[in-house]
Amino acid sequence: SGESGAGKTESTKLLLQHIMNLCKGNSQLEQQILQVNPLLEAFGNAQTVMNDNSSRFGKYIQLRFQKNTVQGAKLSEYLLEKSRVVQQDAGERNFHIFYYMFAGLSSEQKEMYGLLDPSLYRYISGRFDTQEVAERWKHKYQEVCNALDMVGFQEQEQVDMQAILAGVLSLGNVTFEPEESDGSVKVSEASRGWLRAAAVSHKKWRQKPYGPSVSCCCSLCADARDSIAKVAYGRVFGWIVCKINELLAENVDPEVELREIGILDIFGFENFAVNRFEQLCINLANEQLQHFFNHHIFQLEQAAYKEEGLPWETITFNNNEPILNLLLAKPLGLLSLLDEQSAFPQATDKTFVDKLNSSFKGNLHFQPARGRVLGFSIIHYAGKVQYAAGGFLEKNRDTLPANVRGLFINSVTPLLVPLHIHQQPRPTLARVKCGHEAHVFHRHSLMVLMERMYSANPHFVRCIKPNSQKEPGVLDNQVVLLQLRYNGLLETIRIRRDGFSWRPSFEEFAER
């Protein structure tokens, strides 16, 4: 764990290499486990203000062992930040893969996928930098292609995948305008070419390239357009993870009991200039991890000392349980109130914020926004974060209009169809009937993850960010000290120093 940019993903890669080296089996499977990484980073990582290669999803890698060799591995992914596909803030980029494609595809391939100059696309932000950067992206694109081959993607599947990514970019440039005659909405004249480029993979629209006009406002059409882009990208990412798991599935006698090492690399705590629904979900995951750490290091450790009859003065620690209650309590926690508001069609982000302000008046970990700002602040274990509440209800509902669902089912690109039809249903709250709640799925998957972790023997790797400028070789004492403080590491050091940091079994001790 650690802040965004502290080195969690790099540490995970080093830890994997180290474990594979200790196995000394040098089997094909061990090499494949290491080689899937470029694929995950290309599709799941992006440049943010805090980190040039930020994981925009959480991953849990399970390594299954039999007699000191890896027999299989499984990857679980959590909360891919799909909103990044359609919107990036200043100084941020979309997922790496889009930039790699522009740098790595030949002119003929770009023509085949209908890709034009990257500066034309609304979903692509950031300059295309120097020749040196373009060369690096080109090399990364080649790595991705090699990894796709290695994981077992057929040539046609790779073509389909790139066609979808190109289609997503074209879709972002489709705009809408009102029909003069009857007040319905149609695709604007200027963007019909973009729609044609995006819709080339769809049976119904082949004969009718402009699509029908629809009776609703332009902003709703734009929301539906962005929903399609996010779902399509999410399907591609899910498909890659499924393929990786097929490749790495264990090949062992089911009667034999396997041992397991799990490595969790989860998005770091985030506090940007503008923090949205995604940051709240990410920071909630970090609160839960911190609580897990506290439970093991402070509660269980000190209980063991007392049980042993050591003279011991209890060391107090910053317990973040009240913050988890503020977020997760039922029926009056922040997420329960968000669900409740999402169930009312007439509710808005403002009614949601008003509800929070009245429900959490006087709560030490909650602060209403000042002035006319639509938002609120939460005092997390790692500090105060101000959240902009615009878009909270829409992202929580995370619904896909029924007619759009039909588009996926009728697609001639097979990649989109089976994923849509066989997709696991998300768990939803019984009393909410307005579609899929994004955080409910997130909360459920986190709950499963936490159960898994509580049943294991944990080791904590705390990653500390040396400075805020993304500079190598620079250690900013204040930045480091702040992290040591809010992570509870100063108290942890006291416990380790005053207690017993190494506890051998009697057999180990006698043998020594």
C-alpha positions in Angstrom: 0.0 0.0 0.0 1.0 3.7 -0.3 0.1 6.9 -2.1 -0.3 7.1 -5.8 3.2 7.1 -7.3 4.9 5.5 -4.2 6.0 2.5 -6.1 3.4 -0.2 -5.4 3.2 -1.6 -9.0 7.0 -1.6 -9.4 7.4 -3.4 -6.1 4.8 -5.9 -7.1 6.8 -6.7 -10.3 10.0 -7.0 -8.4 8.3 -9.3 -5.8 6.9 -11.5 -8.6 10.4 -11.7 -10.3 11.9 -12.6 -6.9 9.4 -15.4 -6.2 9.8 -16.8 -9.7 13.5 -16.8 -9.3 13.3 -18.7 -5.9 11.1 -21.3 -7.6 14.1 -22.0 -10.0 11.7 -24.1 -12.1 12.1 -21.6 -15.0 9.0 -23.2 -16.4 7.0 -21.6 -19.3 4.2 -20.8 -16.8 6.6 -18.7 -14.6 7.7 -16.7 -17.7 4.1 -16.2 -18.8 3.2 -14.8 -15.3 5.9 -12.2 -15.7 5.0 -11.4 -19.4 1.4 -10.5 -18.9 2.3 -7.3 -17.1 2.9 -5.1 -20.2 -0.7 -6.0 -21.3 -2.3 -5.1 -18.0 -0.3 -1.8 -17.8 -1.1 -0.8 -21.3 -4.9 -1.2 -20.8 -5.2 -0.5 -17.1 -2.6 2.3 -16.4 -2.5 6.0 -17.3 -0.6 9.2 -16.7 -2.0 11.3 -13.8 -0.8 14.4 -12.1 0.8 12.3 -9.3 2.2 9.4 -11.4 3.2 8.9 -15.0 2.3 5.1 -14.9 -0.6 5.1 -12.4 -2.6 1.9 -12.0 -6.3 2.8 -12.6 -7.5 -0.5 -11.3 -6.7 -2.8 -8.4 -5.3 -6.2 -8.9 -4.9 -9.3 -6.7 -2.6 -12.0 -8.0 -2.9 -15.5 -6.6 0.0 -17.8 -7.1 -0.7 -21.5 -6.5 2.3 -23.7 -5.4 3.0 -27.4 -5.3 6.4 -28.6 -4.0 8.0 -25.1 -4.5 6.9 -24.7 -8.1 4.1 -22.5 -9.4 1.3 -24.6 -10.8 -1.1 -21.9 -11.6 -2.0 -18.3 -11.1 -5.2 -16.2 -11.1 -5.8 -12.5 -11.5 -8.7 -10.6 -10.0 -9.2 -6.9 -11.0 -11.1 -4.3 -9.1 -12.8 -1.0 -10.1 -11.3 -0.1 -13.5 -11.6 3.7 -13.8 -13.7 3.6 -17.0 -14.6 7.3 -16.7 -11.1 8.0 -17.8 -12.0 6.8 -21.3 -14.3 9.7 -21.8 -12.9 12.4 -19.6 -9.4 13.4 -18.3 -8.5 16.4 -16.2 -5.7 18.9 -17.0 -2.3 17.3 -17.0 -3.7 13.8 -17.3 -4.0 11.3 -20.1 -6.3 8.5 -21.3 -5.2 4.9 -20.9 -1.8 4.2 -22.4 -3.0 1.8 -25.1 -4.6 4.7 -27.1 -1.3 6.5 -27.4 0.6 3.3 -28.1 -1.7 2.6 -31.0 -1.2 6.0 -32.6 2.6 5.5 -32.3 2.8 1.8 -33.3 0.2 1.3 -36.1 1.4 1.6 -39.7 -0.3 4.1 -42.0 -2.1 1.2 -43.7 -3.4 -0.1 -40.4 -4.6 3.3 -39.3 -6.5 3.7 -42.5 -8.1 0.2 -42.0 -9.3 1.2 -38.5 -10.3 4.7 -39.7 -7.8 6.4 -37.3 -6.9 10.1 -38.2 -4.6 12.6 -36.4 -4.8 12.1 -32.6 -5.4 15.8 -32.0 -8.8 15.5 -33.7 -10.2 13.2 -30.9 -12.2 14.6 -28.0 -11.4 11.6 -25.8 -7.6 12.0 -26.3 -5.9 14.6 -24.1 -2.3 15.7 -23.8 0.2 16.5 -26.5 2.0 13.8 -28.5 5.3 15.1 -27.2 8.7 14.5 -28.7 10.0 12.0 -31.2 11.7 10.2 -28.4 8.4 9.7 -26.5 6.8 8.5 -29.8 9.6 5.9 -30.2 9.1 4.7 -26.7 5.3 4.3 -27.3 6.1 2.5 -30.5 8.3 0.1 -28.6 5.5 -0.3 -25.9 3.0 -1.1 -28.7 5.2 -3.9 -29.9 5.4 -5.3 -26.4 1.6 -5.3 -26.2 1.4 -7.1 -29.5 3.9 -9.7 -28.3 2.0 -10.2 -25.0 -1.3 -10.6 -26.9 0.3 -13.3 -29.0 1.8 -15.0 -26.0 -1.5 -14.9 -24.0 -3.2 -16.6 -27.0 -5.2 -14.0 -28.8 -6.0 -15.0 -32.4 -5.1 -12.5 -35.1 -8.8 -11.8 -35.8 -9.4 -11.2 -32.1 -6.6 -8.6 -32.0 -8.1 -6.9 -35.1 -11.5 -6.8 -33.4 -10.0 -5.4 -30.3 -8.2 -2.6 -32.1 -11.4 -1.9 -34.2 -13.3 -1.4 -30.9 -10.7 1.0 -29.5 -10.7 3.0 -32.7 -14.5 3.0 -32.7 -14.5 4.3 -29.1 -12.4 7.2 -30.1 -14.6 8.0 -33.2 -17.7 7.7 -31.0 -16.4 10.4 -28.7 -16.6 12.9 -31.6 -20.3 12.3 -32.3 -22.4 15.3 -31.3 -26.1 16.0 -31.3 -28.5 18.8 -32.4 -32.2 19.3 -32.1 -34.5 18.5 -35.1 -36.2 21.7 -36.2 -39.5 20.1 -37.2 -40.5 18.1 -34.1 -38.0 18.9 -31.3 -36.4 15.5 -31.2 -32.6 15.1 -31.3 -30.4 13.9 -34.2 -26.7 13.3 -34.8 -25.3 16.7 -36.0 -24.5 17.0 -39.7 -20.8 17.8 -38.9 -20.3 14.5 -36.9 -22.0 12.0 -39.2 -18.7 10.9 -40.6 -17.6 10.1 -37.1 -20.7 8.1 -36.4 -20.1 6.1 -39.7 -16.6 5.4 -38.5 -17.8 4.2 -35.1 -20.8 2.2 -36.4 -19.1 0.2 -39.0 -19.3 -2.9 -36.8 -23.1 -2.8 -36.3 -25.6 -4.8 -38.3 -28.6 -2.4 -38.1 -26.6 0.8 -38.8 -24.9 -0.7 -41.9 -28.0 0.2 -44.0 -28.7 3.4 -41.9 -25.4 5.0 -41.2 -26.8 8.1 -39.6 -29.0 6.3 -37.1 -32.5 7.4 -36.1 -33.4 10.7 -34.4 -34.6 10.2 -30.9 -36.9 12.2 -28.6 -34.8 13.3 -25.7 -32.4 16.1 -24.9 -28.8 16.4 -26.3 -27.2 15.9 -22.9 -28.9 12.6 -22.5 -27.7 11.4 -25.9 -24.2 12.5 -25.0 -24.4 10.5 -21.7 -25.5 7.4 -23.6 -22.7 7.9 -26.1 -20.2 8.1 -23.2 -21.8 5.0 -21.6 -21.3 3.0 -24.8 -17.6 4.0 -24.9 -17.0 3.1 -21.2 -18.8 -0.2 -21.4 -17.0 -1.2 -24.7 -13.6 -0.4 -23.1 -14.5 -2.2 -19.9 -15.5 -5.3 -21.9 -12.1 -5.3 -23.7 -10.3 -5.0 -20.4 -12.4 -7.8 -18.8 -11.8 -10.0 -21.9 -8.0 -9.6 -21.5 -8.1 -10.6 -17.8 -10.3 -13.6 -18.7 -7.8 -14.7 -21.4 -4.8 -14.3 -19.0 -6.6 -16.4 -16.4 -7.3 -19.2 -19.0 -3.6 -19.2 -19.9 -2.4 -19.3 -16.3 -5.0 -21.7 -14.9 -3.4 -24.5 -12.8 -2.7 -27.8 -14.3 -2.6 -30.1 -11.2 -4.2 -33.1 -9.6 -7.4 -31.7 -7.9 -6.8 -34.1 -5.0 -3.5 -32.4 -4.1 -3.7 -29.5 -1.7 -2.0 -26.4 -3.0 -0.4 -23.6 -1.0 -1.0 -20.0 -2.1 0.7 -16.7 -2.0 -1.5 -13.7 -2.9 -0.1 -10.3 -3.8 -2.5 -7.3 -3.7 -1.5 -4.2 -5.7 -4.2 -1.7 -5.2 -4.6 2.0 -6.3 -3.0 4.4 -3.8 -4.7 7.1 -1.7 -5.5 10.0 -3.9 -6.1 13.7 -3.3 -6.2 15.7 -6.6 -7.2 19.3 -7.3 -10.6 17.9 -8.2 -11.7 14.6 -6.6 -14.7 12.7 -8.0 -16.7 9.6 -7.3 -13.8 7.4 -8.4 -11.4 9.0 -5.8 -14.0 8.3 -3.1 -14.1 4.6 -4.1 -10.3 4.4 -4.2 -9.9 6.2 -0.9 -12.5 3.9 0.7 -10.5 0.9 -0.4 -7.4 2.5 1.2 -9.4 3.1 4.5 -10.3 -0.6 4.6 -6.6 -1.6 4.0 -5.5 0.8 6.8 -8.1 -0.8 9.1 -6.8 -4.2 8.2 -3.2 -3.1 9.0 -4.3 -1.6 12.3 -6.1 -4.8 13.3 -3.0 -6.9 12.7 -0.3 -4.6 14.0 -2.0 -2.9 16.9 -4.9 -5.1 18.2 -3.6 -8.6 17.6 0.0 -7.8 18.4 -0.7 -6.1 21.7 -3.2 -8.9 22.6 -0.4 -11.4 22.1 1.9 -9.5 24.4 -0.7 -9.3 27.1 -1.5 -13.0 26.8 2.3 -13.8 27.2 2.2 -11.8 30.5 4.7 -9.2 29.4 4.7 -5.9 31.3 3.0 -3.8 28.6 1.7 -0.2 28.4 -1.0 -0.1 25.6 0.2 1.9 22.6 -2.7 4.0 21.2 -3.1 4.3 17.5 -5.2 6.4 15.1 -8.2 4.1 14.7 -10.0 4.9 11.5 -13.2 2.9 12.3 -15.3 6.0 12.7 -14.4 7.0 9.1 -15.4 3.5 7.8 -18.7 3.9 9.7 -19.3 7.3 8.1 -18.9 5.7 4.7 -20.3 2.2 5.1 -22.9 2.2 8.0 -26.4 1.1 7.2 -28.9 2.7 6.8 -27.3 6.1 7.3 -23.7 5.8 5.9 -22.7 8.0 3.0 -23.0 5.1 0.5 -26.4 4.0 1.8 -27.6 7.6 1.4 -26.2 7.7 -2.1 -28.1 4.5 -3.0 -31.3 5.9 -1.5 -30.9 9.1 -3.6 -30.1 7.1 -6.8 -33.5 5.3 -6.4 -35.4 8.6 -6.8 -35.6 9.7 -10.5 -36.1 13.3 -9.4 -33.1 13.4 -7.1 -30.0 15.4 -8.1 -26.4 15.7 -6.9 -27.6 18.8 -4.9 -30.3 16.9 -3.1 -27.7 14.2 -2.3 -25.3 16.8 -0.8 -28.1 18.4 1.2 -29.0 15.0 2.6 -25.3 14.5 3.6 -25.1 17.9 5.2 -28.2 17.3 7.4 -27.2 13.6 8.2 -23.6 14.3 9.2 -23.9 17.6 11.0 -21.4 17.6 13.8 -19.5 14.5 12.6 -15.8 15.1 13.1 -14.9 13.4 9.9 -17.3 15.2 7.6 -17.3 18.9 6.5 -19.9 20.6 4.3 -18.4 22.6 1.4 -18.2 26.4 1.8 -20.1 28.9 -0.3 -21.9 27.6 -3.4 -19.6 24.7 -4.1 -21.4 21.5 -4.8 -19.4 19.1 -2.7 -18.2 18.0 0.7 -15.0 17.0 2.5 -14.0 13.9 4.4 -11.2 13.8 6.9 -9.6 10.5 5.9 -6.9 8.7 7.9 -4.4 10.2 5.4 -5.8 13.7 5.5 -8.7 15.9 4.4 -10.0 15.4 0.8 -12.6 17.7 -0.8 -14.9 15.8 -3.2 -16.8 17.5 -6.1 -20.3 15.9 -6.0 -21.2 16.6 -9.6 -21.9 13.3 -11.4 -22.1 11.2 -8.2 -25.7 9.9 -8.8 -25.1 9.2 -12.5 -21.9 7.2 -11.8 -23.5 5.3 -8.9 -26.4 4.3 -11.2 -24.0 3.3 -13.9 -26.9 2.3 -16.1 -26.9 1.4 -19.8 -30.0 2.4 -21.7 -32.0 -0.7 -22.9 -31.7 0.2 -26.6 -27.9 0.6 -26.2 -27.8 -2.9 -24.7 -29.5 -4.1 -27.9 -26.7 -2.5 -29.9 -24.1 -4.7 -28.1 -26.2 -7.9 -28.6 -26.5 -7.2 -32.3 -22.9 -6.3 -32.9 -21.1 -8.1 -35.7 -17.9 -7.9 -33.6 -18.0 -11.2 -31.7 -15.8 -9.7 -28.9 -18.7 -7.5 -27.8 -21.5 -10.0 -27.9 -20.4 -13.0 -25.7 -18.9 -10.6 -23.1 -22.3 -8.8 -22.9 -24.5 -11.9 -22.8 -22.3 -14.0 -20.5 -21.2 -11.1 -18.2 -21.6 -12.0 -14.5 -24.6 -10.1 -13.1 -23.5 -7.5 -10.6 -24.9 -7.8 -7.1 -27.4 -5.0 -6.5 -29.3 -3.7 -3.5 -32.8 -5.4 -3.5 -34.6 -2.2 -2.7 -33.0 -0.2 -5.6 -34.5 -0.8 -9.0 -32.7 1.8 -11.1 -29.9 -0.3 -12.6 -26.4 -1.4 -11.5 -24.9 0.5 -8.6 -21.2 0.9 -9.4 -20.0 1.1 -5.8 -22.3 -1.8 -4.7 -20.3 -4.1 -7.1 -17.1 -2.4 -5.9 -18.1 -2.8 -2.3 -19.0 -6.5 -2.8 -15.8 -7.3 -4.6 -13.8 -5.5 -1.9 -15.7 -7.4 0.8 -14.7 -10.7 -0.9 -11.1 -9.5 -1.0 -11.1 -8.5 2.6 -12.5 -11.9 3.7 -9.7 -13.5 1.7 -7.1 -11.3 3.4 -8.4 -11.8 6.9 -8.1 -15.6 6.4 -4.4 -15.3 5.3 -1.1 -14.6 7.0 -0.4 -11.1 5.9 2.9 -9.3 5.2 2.7 -5.6 4.7 4.9 -3.7 2.2 4.5 0.0 2.9 5.6 2.1 -0.1 6.7 5.6 0.8 6.8 8.4 -1.8 10.1 10.3 -1.6 8.9 13.6 -3.1 5.9 15.1 -4.9 7.7 16.1 -8.1 8.1 12.6 -9.5 11.9 13.1 -9.4 14.4 10.3 -8.9 17.0 10.6 -6.1 15.2 13.4 -4.2 14.1 12.8 -0.6 11.8 15.4 0.8 11.8 14.9 4.6 8.4 16.5 5.2 6.7 14.5 2.5 8.1 11.3 3.9 7.4 12.1 7.6 3.8 12.9 6.8 3.3 9.4 5.2 5.0 7.7 8.2 2.7 9.5 10.5 -0.7 8.9 8.9 0.3 5.3 8.1 0.8 4.6 11.8 4.4 3.5 11.1 5.9 5.5 14.0 3.7 3.6 16.4 4.4 0.4 14.6 8.1 0.9 15.2 7.5 1.4 18.9 5.5 -1.8 19.1 8.2 -3.7 17.2 11.0 -2.2 19.3 9.3 -2.7 22.7 8.0 -6.2 21.9 9.3 -9.1 20.0 9.7 -8.6 16.3 10.7 -12.2 15.7 8.8 -15.1 17.2 10.2 -18.6 16.4 8.3 -21.7 17.2 9.7 -23.9 20.0 11.0 -26.3 17.4 12.9 -23.6 15.5 14.3 -22.2 18.7 15.5 -25.6 20.0 17.1 -26.5 16.7 18.9 -23.2 16.6 
